[in-house]
């Protein structure tokens, strides 16, 4: 789903993925990084159809603050 972030991400939290070894290995191979973390937060986005909604997004972040694989998980309105 195409979306464009139009505001600052708020309420950022780290998601605990230490128990998911398959996910850890997949991310390590895909991004060639060991010290990544999975985060979530709330932000306003513009969807592909032009509507603006508040959503929860999840993404992986590398130590140099590069966001990868960001996706919408919940839409709030």
C-alpha positions as CSV (number, residue, x, y, z in Angstrom):
1,X,0.0,0.0,0.0
2,X,1.4,3.4,-1.0
3,X,1.5,6.1,1.6
4,X,3.4,9.3,2.3
5,X,4.2,10.4,5.8
6,X,3.0,14.0,6.3
7,X,3.8,14.5,10.0
8,X,6.3,13.6,12.6
9,X,6.1,10.1,14.0
10,X,5.0,10.1,17.6
11,X,4.7,7.6,20.5
12,X,7.7,5.6,19.2
13,X,8.2,2.3,21.0
14,X,10.6,-0.5,20.5
15,X,9.0,-3.9,19.8
16,X,10.6,-6.9,21.5
17,X,11.7,-9.3,18.8
18,X,14.4,-11.1,20.8
19,X,12.3,-14.3,20.9
20,X,11.8,-14.5,17.1
21,X,15.0,-16.0,15.8
22,X,13.7,-16.4,12.3
23,X,13.0,-12.7,12.0
24,X,16.3,-11.8,13.4
25,X,18.2,-13.9,10.9
26,X,16.0,-12.7,8.0
27,X,16.7,-9.0,8.8
28,X,20.4,-9.7,9.4
29,X,20.7,-11.3,5.9
30,X,18.5,-8.7,4.1
31,X,20.1,-5.5,5.5
32,X,23.5,-6.9,6.5
33,X,23.2,-5.5,10.0
34,X,23.3,-7.0,13.4
35,X,22.3,-4.0,15.6
36,X,18.9,-3.3,14.1
37,X,15.7,-2.7,16.1
38,X,12.0,-3.0,15.3
39,X,10.0,0.1,16.2
40,X,6.4,1.2,16.0
41,X,4.7,4.7,16.2
42,X,1.7,6.8,15.2
43,X,1.7,9.3,12.4
44,X,-0.6,11.0,9.9
45,X,-0.2,9.7,6.3
46,X,-1.6,10.5,2.9
47,X,-2.8,7.3,1.3
48,X,-2.7,6.5,-2.5
49,X,-6.3,7.7,-2.9
50,X,-5.5,11.1,-1.4
51,X,-7.2,10.6,2.0
52,X,-5.3,11.6,5.2
53,X,-5.5,9.2,8.1
54,X,-3.7,8.6,11.4
55,X,-2.0,5.2,11.4
56,X,0.3,2.9,13.4
57,X,3.4,2.0,11.4
58,X,6.0,-0.6,12.1
59,X,9.6,-0.5,10.7
60,X,13.1,-1.7,11.2
61,X,15.8,0.8,12.0
62,X,19.5,0.4,11.6
63,X,22.1,2.0,14.0
64,X,22.6,4.9,11.6
65,X,18.8,5.8,11.8
66,X,17.9,4.5,8.4
67,X,14.3,3.3,8.3
68,X,13.6,0.2,6.3
69,X,10.5,-1.8,5.4
70,X,8.0,0.6,6.9
71,X,4.4,-0.6,6.8
72,X,1.0,0.4,8.1
73,X,-0.4,-1.9,10.8
74,X,-3.6,0.0,12.0
75,X,-5.7,2.9,10.7
76,X,-7.3,5.1,13.3
77,X,-9.7,7.2,11.3
